[in-house]
């Protein structure tokens, strides 16, 4: 019996787990037997690997081949194990020097002609390999730049199995392909706008809404916009990312890992350097919103695709029952936990939520055109539950911009660059205040710490105490208002909230009529 081993990585959510790929060639009926909890796509590797090896000019061992992927209890999904399986078989057959590739992680799907195709989830897989002490990884050529985002790892990007075999044997690469052997580099990749050039100055009128958007950006506060069609709700939501600062390195890698697993990384942009924006359609299911799939392959949902960015819920009352309420737990904890048979998968979900809704189902552009009764309006808006609204810091009712506002705003509307500078300054004040703490924005401060460490002066609490006394403010609402008051103070350059900050924060929390 001959035995050889290579390494690969299995993904559970966005966490990479090292997988040993062992091949044993024994006497018995010729064929390939794959063990280790593979899914259907991985089970089909038998045919892909055999054809790829033969089309690469290598000999297929005409004996019984057993390939084990361990640990056996770890679910393994997808075709990303193909390259590791092929190399382990060829090493066991004696086609490679002893030990070649045994301490190298190999990722990639094999085509029948021996080409190595791109696979999703390369970034979290390489991160998992690095955390396990692996210093060299082999990835498909088109995934090379993405893998290089991980520091202190040697990335070997190849386009074919034949080129990889030449590398492992120490031979020159085949003539039809130059082997790309990259030293890891950290690149400052240029960002590209999601929908071209967006600017807050495009929104005419709606001074209160633009003020609320600035507060949301400065403190990471959730926002609810209520207003008739055409008043600018979608335009405002789409421009929130233009007010947010670029993601730092850690936040960018977190967002990129999620989009890598989901297969949604933009072509030519391996690093998500700016706050993502995700807007699911109102027909989205609960699984599409929070994530789901089989126990072997759980996929991130809309809330995770918006991690470190903006989740826009347009036409909120049109969503199916229970879908929006599934946001409540992730809004509190910043992550979502998805339980499947024997597997619990966690995805980060730290997002800023913007919800928008029309005041009634007929969506009349003007109040005089609406024929909906008060009962119909109330029933329509009640589809957005009270507990969800209770978790939203800023609520605002919009009206169509007047002619005077439109004319005034032609030259006076502030640009995203101007507002973003104030947002950056406010966030800097918050970071200085929380320098030794794990939170980055005011909206992340836990309630106990908010009262213990960041309690405003007693005079500033008067508006909130009065609202608590008359029952118009809940305990959770008070915490939300306090966080907003700190953001208002940061925007104004004050060291602590003043009474008018808490009064404005209370008004914004109660804003939805």
Long-range contacts (C-beta under 8 A, 24 or more apart in sequence): 1-25, 1-26, 2-92, 2-93, 2-94, 3-92, 4-88, 4-89, 4-91, 4-92, 4-96, 4-102, 5-88, 5-91, 5-102, 6-84, 6-87, 6-88, 6-91, 6-101, 6-102, 6-104, 6-106, 7-84, 7-102, 7-103, 7-104, 7-105, 7-106, 7-129, 7-134, 8-69, 8-80, 8-81, 8-83, 8-84, 8-105, 8-106, 8-107, 9-80, 9-105, 9-107, 9-125, 9-126, 9-128, 9-129, 10-69, 10-74, 10-75, 10-76, 10-77, 11-77, 11-78, 11-121, 11-124, 11-125, 11-128, 11-261, 12-74, 12-75, 12-298, 12-343, 12-345, 13-261, 13-298, 13-300, 13-338, 13-345, 13-346, 13-347, 14-121, 14-124, 14-257, 14-258, 14-261, 14-300, 14-347, 14-348, 15-124, 15-128, 15-346, 16-121, 16-124, 16-125, 16-126, 16-127, 16-128, 16-129, 16-131, 17-74, 17-128, 18-105, 18-128, 18-129, 18-132, 18-134, 19-69, 19-70, 19-71, 19-74, 19-76, 19-81, 19-84, 20-68, 20-69, 20-70, 20-71, 21-67, 21-68, 21-69, 21-81, 21-84, 21-85, 21-88, 21-106, 22-67, 22-68, 22-69, 22-70, 22-88, 23-65, 23-66, 23-67, 23-85, 23-88, 23-89, 23-91, 23-92, 24-65, 24-66, 24-67, 24-68, 24-92, 25-61, 25-63, 25-64, 25-65, 25-89, 25-92, 25-93, 26-63, 26-64, 26-66, 27-63, 27-64, 28-63, 28-64, 29-64, 30-62, 30-63, 30-64, 31-64, 31-65, 32-65, 32-66, 32-67, 32-89, 33-64, 33-65, 33-66, 33-67, 34-67, 34-69, 34-85, 35-66, 35-67, 35-68, 35-69, 35-72, 36-67, 36-68, 36-69, 36-70, 36-72, 36-76, 37-69, 37-72, 37-73, 37-74, 37-75, 37-76, 37-296, 38-69, 38-76, 38-81, 39-75, 39-76, 39-77, 39-78, 39-294, 39-296, 39-297, 41-77, 41-78, 41-79, 42-76, 42-77, 42-78, 42-79, 42-81, 44-79, 45-79, 45-81, 45-82, 45-85, 45-110, 48-79, 48-82, 48-109, 48-110, 48-111, 48-112, 49-82, 49-85, 49-86, 49-89, 49-110, 51-112, 51-113, 52-82, 52-86, 52-110, 52-111, 52-112, 52-113, 52-114, 52-161, 53-86, 53-89, 53-90, 53-114, 53-161, 55-112, 55-113, 55-114, 56-114, 56-160, 56-161, 56-162, 56-165, 57-162, 58-90, 58-95, 58-161, 58-165, 59-93, 59-95, 61-89, 61-92, 61-93, 65-89, 65-92, 75-295, 75-296, 75-297, 75-343, 76-296, 77-294, 77-296, 77-297, 78-109, 78-119, 78-120, 78-121, 78-297, 79-109, 79-110, 79-117, 79-119, 80-107, 80-108, 80-109, 80-119, 80-121, 80-125, 82-108, 82-109, 82-110, 83-107, 83-108, 83-109, 83-110, 83-116, 83-138, 83-161, 83-164, 86-110, 86-161, 87-164, 87-165, 87-168, 90-165, 95-165, 96-165, 96-168, 96-169, 97-168, 97-169, 100-168, 100-169, 101-138, 101-168, 103-134, 103-135, 103-136, 104-134, 104-136, 104-137, 104-138, 104-156, 105-129, 105-134, 105-136, 105-137, 105-138, 106-137, 106-138, 107-137, 107-138, 107-139, 107-140, 107-143, 108-138, 108-139, 108-140, 108-143, 108-158, 109-140, 110-161, 114-160, 114-161, 114-162, 115-159, 115-160, 115-161, 116-140, 116-141, 116-158, 116-159, 116-160, 116-161, 116-164, 118-142, 118-143, 119-143, 120-260, 120-261, 120-262, 120-263, 121-257, 121-260, 121-261, 122-146, 122-147, 122-260, 123-147, 123-149, 123-150, 123-253, 123-256, 123-257, 123-260, 123-270, 124-257, 124-260, 124-261, 126-150, 126-153, 126-155, 127-253, 127-257, 129-153, 138-164, 141-180, 144-180, 144-182, 145-187, 145-270, 146-256, 146-260, 146-265, 146-270, 146-271, 148-182, 148-184, 148-185, 148-186, 148-187, 149-186, 149-187, 149-253, 149-256, 149-270, 149-271, 150-184, 151-184, 151-186, 152-184, 153-184, 154-181, 154-182, 154-183, 154-184, 155-182, 155-183, 155-184, 156-180, 156-181, 156-182, 157-181, 157-182, 186-249, 187-271, 189-269, 189-270, 189-271, 189-273, 191-246, 191-269, 191-273, 191-274, 192-266, 192-269, 194-241, 194-277, 195-238, 198-238, 198-239, 198-241, 198-242, 198-416, 199-239, 199-242, 199-415, 199-416, 199-417, 200-239, 200-242, 200-243, 200-413, 200-414, 200-415, 200-416, 200-419, 201-413, 201-414, 201-415, 201-416, 202-235, 202-239, 203-232, 203-235, 203-236, 203-239, 203-413, 204-232, 204-401, 204-405, 204-406, 204-409, 204-410, 204-413, 205-232, 205-401, 205-402, 205-405, 205-406, 205-409, 206-231, 206-232, 206-236, 206-398, 206-401, 206-405, 207-405, 208-396, 208-398, 209-236, 209-396, 209-398, 210-236, 210-414, 210-419, 212-394, 212-396, 212-508, 213-239, 213-240, 213-243, 213-419, 214-243, 214-419, 214-422, 214-423, 214-491, 215-394, 215-484, 215-487, 215-488, 215-491, 215-508, 216-240, 216-352, 216-354, 216-393, 216-394, 217-243, 217-244, 217-352, 217-419, 217-420, 217-423, 218-422, 218-423, 218-426, 218-427, 218-430, 218-487, 218-490, 218-491, 219-393, 219-426, 219-430, 219-441, 219-442, 219-443, 219-483, 219-484, 219-486, 219-487, 219-490, 220-352, 220-440, 220-441, 220-442, 220-443, 220-444, 221-352, 221-393, 221-394, 221-442, 221-443, 221-480, 221-483, 221-484, 221-487, 222-331, 222-352, 222-353, 222-354, 222-355, 222-391, 222-392, 222-393, 222-394, 222-443, 223-352, 223-353, 223-354, 223-355, 223-392, 223-393, 223-394, 223-395, 223-396, 224-316, 224-354, 224-355, 224-356, 224-357, 224-389, 224-392, 224-394, 224-395, 224-396, 224-511, 224-512, 225-354, 225-355, 225-356, 225-357, 225-396, 225-398, 226-356, 226-357, 226-358, 226-359, 226-381, 226-395, 226-396, 226-397, 226-398, 226-512, 227-356, 227-358, 227-359, 227-397, 227-398, 227-399, 227-400, 228-358, 228-359, 228-363, 228-364, 228-365, 228-366, 228-367, 228-398, 228-399, 228-400, 229-358, 229-363, 229-365, 230-365, 230-400, 231-398, 231-399, 231-400, 231-401, 232-398, 232-401, 233-314, 233-356, 233-398, 234-312, 234-314, 234-356, 236-354, 237-279, 237-310, 237-312, 237-314, 237-354, 237-356, 238-277, 238-312, 239-416, 240-277, 240-310, 240-352, 240-354, 241-274, 241-275, 241-276, 241-277, 241-309, 241-310, 242-416, 242-420, 243-416, 243-419, 243-420, 243-423, 244-274, 244-275, 244-309, 244-310, 244-420, 244-423, 245-420, 245-423, 245-424, 245-427, 246-273, 246-274, 247-272, 247-273, 247-274, 247-275, 247-308, 251-308, 252-308, 254-307, 254-308, 254-348, 255-307, 255-308, 255-309, 258-300, 258-304, 258-305, 258-307, 258-347, 258-348, 259-305, 261-299, 261-300, 262-299, 262-300, 262-305, 264-305, 275-308, 275-309, 275-310, 276-305, 276-306, 276-307, 276-308, 276-309, 276-310, 277-306, 277-309, 277-310, 277-312, 278-302, 278-305, 278-306, 278-309, 278-310, 278-311, 278-312, 279-311, 279-312, 279-313, 279-314, 280-311, 280-313, 282-314, 282-315, 282-316, 282-318, 282-319, 283-320, 284-319, 284-323, 285-320, 285-323, 286-320, 286-322, 286-323, 286-326, 289-323, 289-326, 289-327, 290-326, 290-327, 290-330, 290-336, 290-338, 290-349, 291-336, 291-338, 291-345, 291-347, 292-338, 293-340, 294-340, 295-340, 295-341, 295-342, 295-343, 296-343, 298-338, 298-340, 298-343, 298-345, 300-347, 301-336, 301-347, 303-327, 303-330, 303-336, 303-347, 303-349, 303-351, 304-336, 304-347, 304-348, 304-349, 306-349, 306-351, 307-347, 307-348, 307-349, 307-350, 307-351, 308-350, 308-351, 309-351, 309-352, 310-351, 310-352, 310-353, 310-354, 311-351, 311-352, 311-353, 311-354, 312-354, 312-356, 313-353, 313-354, 313-355, 313-356, 314-356, 315-356, 315-357, 315-358, 316-355, 316-356, 316-357, 316-383, 316-384, 317-357, 317-358, 317-361, 317-380, 317-381, 317-383, 317-384, 318-383, 319-383, 321-383, 324-355, 324-384, 324-385, 324-388, 325-385, 325-387, 325-388, 327-353, 327-388, 328-387, 328-388, 328-391, 331-391, 332-391, 334-444, 350-444, 352-443, 353-392, 355-384, 355-392, 357-381, 357-384, 365-400, 366-400, 389-512, 390-474, 390-476, 390-477, 390-480, 391-476, 391-480, 392-480, 393-443, 393-480, 393-481, 393-483, 393-484, 393-505, 393-508, 393-509, 394-484, 394-508, 394-509, 394-511, 395-508, 395-509, 395-510, 395-511, 395-512, 396-508, 396-511, 396-512, 397-511, 397-512, 397-513, 422-491, 425-493, 426-487, 426-490, 426-491, 427-490, 429-490, 429-493, 430-486, 430-487, 430-490, 442-483, 442-484, 442-486, 442-487, 442-490, 443-483, 443-487, 445-483, 445-486, 447-476, 447-479, 450-479, 450-482, 450-483, 451-482, 454-482, 454-486, 456-482, 456-485, 456-486, 456-496, 456-497, 456-502, 457-496, 457-497, 459-499, 460-485, 460-496, 460-497, 460-498, 460-499, 460-501, 460-502, 461-502, 462-499, 462-502, 463-499, 463-502, 463-503, 463-506, 464-502, 464-506, 467-506, 467-510, 472-510, 473-506, 473-509, 473-510, 477-509, 480-509, 481-505, 481-506, 481-508, 481-509, 484-508, 484-509
